[in-house]
Each structure stands twice: as C-alpha cells, then as structure tokens.
Amino acid sequence: MRRRGRLAGLLVLALVSGGALVWQGSHRQVPLHQDGVTRDAWGELVAVAPGRAADGWLPLSTDGQTRPVEVSVLSARAAGRQAWLASGWQPSLSARHRDLVRSALEDLHLLTAPTGAAPGAVLAGASPAWRFVWPRDASFAAVALARSGHEDDALEVLLLLQDLQAADGSLQARYVPLGDGSVPDERPAQEDGPGWALWAAREVVDTGMPGATPEDDPARSLAPLVTRSTARLLDRLDPQTGLPRPSPDYWERPEEELTLGIAATSLMGLEAAADLHARGAVAEREWRAAGVDPATLTPTAAAVRERIVDEFGPSFPRHLGGRPDAAVTFLLPPFVDEAVPGAELARLRSQPPQRRPAGGLAPGAGWRNDGVSWTPETALQAVAAAHTGRDEEAREWLDWLDEHRTDAGALPEKVLHDGDPAAVAPLAWTAALVVLATRP
C-alpha cells in the first residue's frame, strides 16, 4: 500500500523530545502516531497503534483493553458504518481509487461527532493535539459530506460552526469539540475562517436537502453564518489597498504582511456571498440586520479579484514578491466559479519548488526544507486538476496519496523523505480533499 525504503548512512544531527523528532541530514523524522482510528462499542474514538493493523488487531476500548462486549454490539456498529457509506455516493466497483475514497469517507464519518463531542464536530485527527475543530477542516468536511450524499451531516457540521462563530463574524483558529465555544490556547483568530465557511455554505446550499421542507432549507438555516461571515470579510478590507488586512492563515503563523491564503479566501467568500444573494437564498432583511448592503457584494468581490491579480499576479506567491504557495489553488475551481486569470499557470509552475523527496508537496516553497511532504497541500493539487479538466494529473496525485496511506488505509498528515507515512492518521482535511477530487 505504501512505499518503503529507509535511506542509509545519514548523519543524525539532533534528537528532540526523547526520540520523538530526529533530524537525519536535512531530513526530518516524524513518528506515525497511529495507523488509523476506529470506535469502540461506546462510540469513543480509538487509535489503532502503528503496526497493529497489519497484524489484524483492532482495539475494543480507549484504554487498549478488551472489554466484555457482545459481538452483536460490535457487529451492529460495523454494520452501521457500512449502512452510512451505502446511504450516499460511492465510487463504482471498477473505479481506480475506489478503496481510497471509501476509506476517506469512512474516516470522515469516524472523526465526525464521536462520543463526547458536540453534534457536527469534525475532529481534525485522532491524536490529542488534533482533537479539535478547525473551521477550515470542518468546512472541507461539510462540502465532502454534501457531495457524497450525506447532506444532513454536512448541514450539522456548518450549524456547529454557526454556533461557534462570534457575533462579529470572526472564527477562532480551532475549538474544543464540546460546542461551547471554548478554545485550547491563545492563538489568534485565523481570518480565512469566514471565507471557508461561506464557500462551504454555498456548496451545501447548492447540493440541497432532498425531501426537505421550507423550514429545513439549508440556506434559511445557515443565514446567520452567511451574513455574519460576509460582514466580517467586508469589515476587514483595507480601504487603502482594497485587500484584506494581514492575519494568520492555514500556515498558522503570525503574519505582518498579507498572505495569498487570506486574500484568496476573502475573494472566495465574497463571491460565494454575492452568488447566494443573487439567487435570493438569504432574505434581504437578514443581510441588512448584519450590516451588509447586499447590492455591494458583486462589485466588491470583483474589485477584490482585480486587486489580487494586480498585486499578486502573475506568479501569485505567498507574500507580495515572495515564493510560491499552495494557496494558489484557492484561486481556482471549485473554490471560485471562474479561475483567477493566470492562477492555473502559476499553480503548475509552483509545483517544482514545493516538491519533496517522496514526491508530494510542502505548503510552500518557503516552508522548511526538511524533506517532508504534506498530504493536504498535495491533495489540493488533485482537487484543482480535477476541477480544471486535467484528469490525468488529478489521477497521478491521487495515485501518490493512495500509495502513501498507512497499513490501515488511513491518509496521514505527512509523508517522510523515504515514503513512510508520519504524524496523525487519518487527517480529516486530506480525507475530504480526496472526496472532492473524485467527486467534482
């Protein structure tokens, strides 16, 4: 399932945290935290230790012990997961990436609202540092769930984001999955959150809710999320530049300069809001109540698009005058309906400087040169290629992701220089991206 082959003879330069992190030459060694996840008979998320999936071993409880559990209970839970998969879209039996997509869907299901989490809470991963709700990851999960025929689950994910969102429309970098708005640390808000939420809301509204009554209409249900997020994006536009003010983005680092990730998500959010307004999906009074003049949405989005082209084009780097970044994919379908001029060529040219030894990509050319490929940024290329008609390129990226799964079939966050999966597995963001790449 995955490529092996350690590189020999590399000098160990540093050992950190009791062996948890090793540098060999310029290559970073990150442990694999788990082969995958399952749930016990009580619905609690349980990690499958590295190497145990290959032995056919699955834990039955969170403490790793075998509790006395009726076989029928375990069978019912396994049958429930299969029934959930069968209730939505699945690739055909002959599809090239059928097992990859089925595993990604099942892992999304497992990471969504396990016991102890609020309804709609999508955990980024199973390891302690990932057991939080990132608005970005949750937005991707909502779109993947909607496109795979699980519209009720998708709406629930966005309704939780709506409950977590502050009155001013801001969204924190991540939340404790209890649904009470608490956060695990003091990191600042990431201002790409409202843009992701608007994009996801538009996609879920587009999918619709089969058989829903007017009261269950997702556009009506999500009006507060849509209007507050729009107001936030408008408020953060700098009147002097016509672009949003700087903020941390998906790199989750302090930023004093505007990044492409913030500019692009502002554009996608404003274009989604303008589209929702044009279709009458949200009542005029609700826009007005949030302080938004809906008549300004289309011209404002057009102006932001023009400013991005003027300032970031034609190479669309992370910072003005800087180096390539994975966020160039945000300027292409499915994140915007019409590709930003020059963004597709910039995407293709950005790949070589982001390439890592195992064949995947780093978040950007300016990311640390540690030999580590990141699966979300690699999967973003598959999504962009699939939605711009480059089917063969999309298949190649999906092949790479398929080849670098864990023994349990989970998609890891990272892949080391030698092809071994590393860090948390599965990662909800990557799982959602795989679905979007195969379900345009």
C-alpha positions, 0 to 999 in steps of 0.5 A, a space after each residue: 500500500 505504501 512505499 518503503 525504503 529507509 535511506 542509509 548512512 545519514 548523519 543524525 544531527 539532533 534528537 528532540 523530545 526523547 526520540 520523538 523528532 530526529 533530524 537525519 541530514 536535512 531530513 526530518 523524522 516524524 513518528 506515525 502516531 497511529 495507523 488509523 482510528 476506529 470506535 469502540 462499542 461506546 462510540 469513543 474514538 480509538 487509535 489503532 497503534 502503528 503496526 497493529 493493523 497489519 497484524 489484524 488487531 483492532 482495539 475494543 476500548 480507549 484504554 487498549 483493553 478488551 472489554 466484555 462486549 457482545 459481538 452483536 454490539 460490535 457487529 451492529 456498529 460495523 454494520 452501521 458504518 457500512 449502512 452510512 457509506 451505502 446511504 450516499 455516493 460511492 465510487 463504482 466497483 471498477 473505479 481506480 481509487 475506489 478503496 481510497 475514497 471509501 476509506 476517506 469517507 469512512 474516516 470522515 464519518 469516524 472523526 465526525 461527532 464521536 462520543 463526547 463531542 458536540 453534534 457536527 464536530 469534525 475532529 481534525 485527527 485522532 491524536 490529542 493535539 488534533 482533537 479539535 475543530 478547525 473551521 477550515 477542516 470542518 468546512 472541507 468536511 461539510 462540502 465532502 459530506 454534501 457531495 457524497 450524499 450525506 447532506 444532513 451531516 454536512 448541514 450539522 457540521 456548518 450549524 456547529 460552526 454557526 454556533 461557534 462563530 462570534 457575533 462579529 463574524 470572526 472564527 477562532 483558529 480551532 475549538 474544543 469539540 464540546 460546542 461551547 465555544 471554548 478554545 485550547 490556547 491563545 492563538 489568534 483568530 485565523 481570518 480565512 475562517 469566514 471565507 471557508 465557511 461561506 464557500 462551504 455554505 454555498 456548496 451545501 446550499 447548492 447540493 440541497 436537502 432532498 425531501 426537505 421542507 421550507 423550514 429545513 432549507 439549508 440556506 434559511 438555516 445557515 443565514 446567520 453564518 452567511 451574513 455574519 461571515 460576509 460582514 466580517 470579510 467586508 469589515 476587514 478590507 483595507 480601504 487603502 489597498 482594497 485587500 484584506 488586512 494581514 492575519 494568520 492563515 492555514 500556515 498558522 503563523 503570525 503574519 505582518 504582511 498579507 498572505 495569498 491564503 487570506 486574500 484568496 479566501 476573502 475573494 472566495 467568500 465574497 463571491 460565494 456571498 454575492 452568488 447566494 444573494 443573487 439567487 435570493 437564498 438569504 432574505 434581504 432583511 437578514 443581510 441588512 440586520 448584519 450590516 451588509 448592503 447586499 447590492 455591494 457584494 458583486 462589485 466588491 468581490 470583483 474589485 477584490 479579484 482585480 486587486 489580487 491579480 494586480 498585486 499578486 499576479 502573475 506568479 501569485 506567491 505567498 507574500 507580495 514578491 515572495 515564493 510560491 504557495 499552495 494557496 494558489 489553488 484557492 484561486 481556482 475551481 471549485 473554490 471560485 466559479 471562474 479561475 483567477 486569470 493566470 492562477 492555473 499557470 502559476 499553480 503548475 509552475 509552483 509545483 517544482 519548488 514545493 516538491 519533496 523527496 517522496 514526491 508530494 508537496 510542502 505548503 510552500 516553497 518557503 516552508 522548511 526544507 526538511 524533506 517532508 511532504 504534506 498530504 493536504 497541500 498535495 491533495 489540493 493539487 488533485 482537487 484543482 486538476 480535477 476541477 480544471 479538466 486535467 484528469 490525468 494529473 488529478 489521477 497521478 496525485 491521487 495515485 501518490 496519496 493512495 500509495 502513501 496511506 498507512 497499513 490501515 488505509 488511513 491518509 496521514 498528515 505527512 509523508 517522510 523523505 523515504 515514503 513512510 507515512 508520519 504524524 496523525 492518521 487519518 487527517 480529516 482535511 486530506 480525507 475530504 480533499 480526496 472526496 472532492 477530487 473524485 467527486 467534482 
